[in-house]
Amino acid sequence: MEPYSFHFEGKLVNAYLRRFFKVFSLIYIPYAPIEQERLEEVSAYLKPMLPKSCLFIRWDLPWYVKEEGAWPNAPESFHRATMDVQPPSSVILNISRPLEEIRKGFKERARRNVKTAEKKGVVITCHGAEKIPVWYNLYKETSERDRISIHPEVYYQKLFELAKNQKRLDVRLYMASVDGDEIAGIITIFDGVEATYLYGATANRKSETRPAYALQWRAIQDAKAAGCLEYDFFGMSPTDDPNHPMHGLYLFKTGWGGTIIHRPGCWDYPCHPILYRMFRIAEAVRKWYFKKFRKKK
């Protein structure tokens, strides 16, 4: 995706242009600082400024709702996207409290596994982009084990490069090791009062040492020390449904005692209605392939 930011009434709105089939494109706008009642107005304002190849504007809506994917009273000009870019459901942990109070709020499983990691000698170190190659090898191992799609290594390198141009952003890579053997790692981002866990990778070996729990506890402590008030675990199934492919993440992330939140997900504002409908069909087929076919390979 290419940066395609714009200003609206003095507000900077970060957007991204994505090209596909070498002919068409879309504009993706994540978590824009725009009131929901003005989203249709902003979309109409933006439409004539976009490349003629742009089929639609995809908004990733930031506000909280009672049910994942819902947008009550959505304007007729908007359509629920076939696929989400950012996960609509998450857990937000309040870290403005003392650390001991935060730890007491963990569920029994999380408390037990944090203690296990400490007893097993899991060591956590903090790094920048220089450690990406090591972490990415673990991420590929995770991808093969859990059958998830990942980006090329350069994508994650780019994340650190882009953060250098934004003074408020602090991207960190935490690695967990046991007896010098690096077995897990996570990437987090600190942004003012908010911290977000973005990506996690674990090896198949030494899982009994519970490195994922040690990594999160270290990141939470560092986020608090950096002045963050909230820690977003970023992405899980919307409910405690054992049949959902992200149920394991639900159990892991709710174990830290935070608040479960849901967002509306992605909603589209078509610029070329007929071509947009054709794109939706193609995207629906792609979604089916990845979730129903490739996932089972």
C-alpha positions, -999 to 999 in steps of 0.1 A, spaced: 0 0 0 11 35 -8 6 64 17 -23 87 5 -30 110 34 -53 141 32 -66 169 54 -102 176 63 -110 207 82 -75 208 97 -74 171 106 -48 149 91 -64 117 79 -39 89 71 -50 69 41 -34 43 18 -37 35 -19 -37 -1 -29 -35 -11 -65 -47 -45 -79 -48 -61 -113 -25 -32 -125 -56 -13 -135 -78 -6 -104 -72 7 -69 -89 13 -36 -83 38 -8 -80 23 27 -85 46 57 -79 31 92 -93 46 124 -98 81 110 -105 110 134 -139 117 118 -173 117 135 -194 88 123 -223 111 113 -200 130 90 -184 100 73 -207 101 42 -199 138 38 -162 132 40 -164 104 15 -183 125 -10 -157 153 -4 -128 129 -10 -142 110 -40 -134 136 -68 -98 140 -54 -91 103 -59 -75 86 -89 -101 76 -115 -90 40 -111 -102 40 -74 -133 17 -71 -141 25 -35 -130 39 -2 -127 13 26 -131 28 60 -119 9 91 -142 23 117 -127 30 152 -157 34 175 -170 7 198 -202 -12 192 -221 -39 210 -216 -65 183 -186 -70 159 -193 -57 124 -223 -37 134 -230 0 124 -265 9 135 -282 33 111 -254 31 85 -260 54 55 -273 35 24 -242 47 5 -220 24 26 -217 -14 24 -202 -38 49 -169 -49 35 -165 -86 25 -132 -87 44 -118 -68 73 -83 -54 74 -79 -48 111 -95 -73 136 -128 -58 149 -127 -75 183 -100 -70 209 -92 -68 246 -82 -34 261 -62 -36 294 -62 -6 317 -25 -1 327 -30 32 344 -32 13 377 -2 1 398 16 -30 384 6 -52 413 -30 -43 409 -28 -51 371 -12 -85 379 -39 -93 404 -64 -87 377 -50 -116 356 -71 -147 354 -56 -178 371 -42 -193 339 -23 -161 330 -9 -156 365 2 -193 366 19 -191 332 37 -158 340 51 -175 371 60 -206 351 80 -185 326 98 -168 355 107 -202 371 118 -217 338 143 -189 332 127 -172 302 147 -140 295 131 -111 276 152 -86 256 141 -56 236 153 -48 201 147 -28 170 145 -38 133 179 -55 134 163 -86 150 136 -90 124 153 -118 105 155 -140 136 119 -131 146 107 -137 110 120 -173 110 99 -179 141 69 -163 125 72 -186 95 72 -215 119 41 -201 135 25 -196 101 31 -232 91 18 -246 125 -13 -224 127 -20 -221 90 -21 -184 89 -10 -160 61 19 -136 67 35 -108 48 71 -109 33 98 -100 57 103 -66 42 68 -57 53 78 -59 90 111 -41 83 90 -13 67 70 -9 99 101 1 118 112 24 90 79 43 89 79 47 127 111 66 125 93 94 107 67 97 134 81 110 166 53 98 188 55 62 176 78 37 193 79 2 177 96 -25 197 105 -61 191 107 -83 222 125 -117 221 122 -145 246 150 -169 251 158 -199 273 195 -208 278 203 -185 249 178 -202 226 155 -176 211 121 -193 210 95 -165 207 90 -128 199 64 -101 197 62 -67 180 44 -39 198 38 -2 191 36 26 217 16 56 205 11 82 232 -12 69 258 -20 37 238 1 6 233 -8 -22 209 4 -57 205 7 -63 167 24 -96 159 35 -127 178 57 -156 169 66 -188 188 88 -218 180 74 -254 183 101 -262 209 101 -254 246 65 -243 247 63 -256 283 83 -225 294 54 -203 284 74 -175 266 43 -158 252 32 -149 287 66 -136 297 67 -114 265 33 -99 271 40 -91 308 73 -74 299 56 -54 271 28 -43 295 53 -31 321 73 -12 295 42 3 281 32 16 315 67 30 321 65 48 287 33 66 299 7 45 281 -27 41 298 -41 13 277 -27 -19 262 -46 -33 232 -42 -70 226 -55 -65 191 -75 -93 175 -94 -124 185 -127 -141 180 -157 -120 190 -171 -146 215 -160 -176 235 -168 -200 206 -146 -231 204 -154 -235 167 -140 -201 158 -105 -202 142 -93 -175 165 -107 -190 197 -72 -198 210 -64 -161 208 -97 -153 227 -86 -175 256 -51 -161 257 -60 -124 254 -90 -124 278 -68 -141 304 -52 -108 312 -83 -93 327 -90 -65 303 -122 -53 287 -136 -70 256 -144 -44 228 -160 -47 194 -157 -23 164 -178 -21 132 -149 -34 111 -145 -22 75 -172 -4 55 -170 6 19 -181 37 0 -183 28 -37 -169 53 -63 -178 30 -93 -208 10 -82 -209 -16 -110 -172 -24 -108 -174 -24 -70 -200 -51 -71 -177 -72 -93 -148 -66 -69 -170 -78 -40 -177 -111 -58 -140 -117 -65 -131 -108 -29 -158 -131 -15 -143 -160 -36 -108 -152 -23 -121 -151 13 -137 -185 8 -105 -200 -6 -83 -188 22 -107 -197 51 -124 -228 38 -98 -244 15 -62 -232 21 -67 -232 58 -74 -270 57 -43 -279 36 
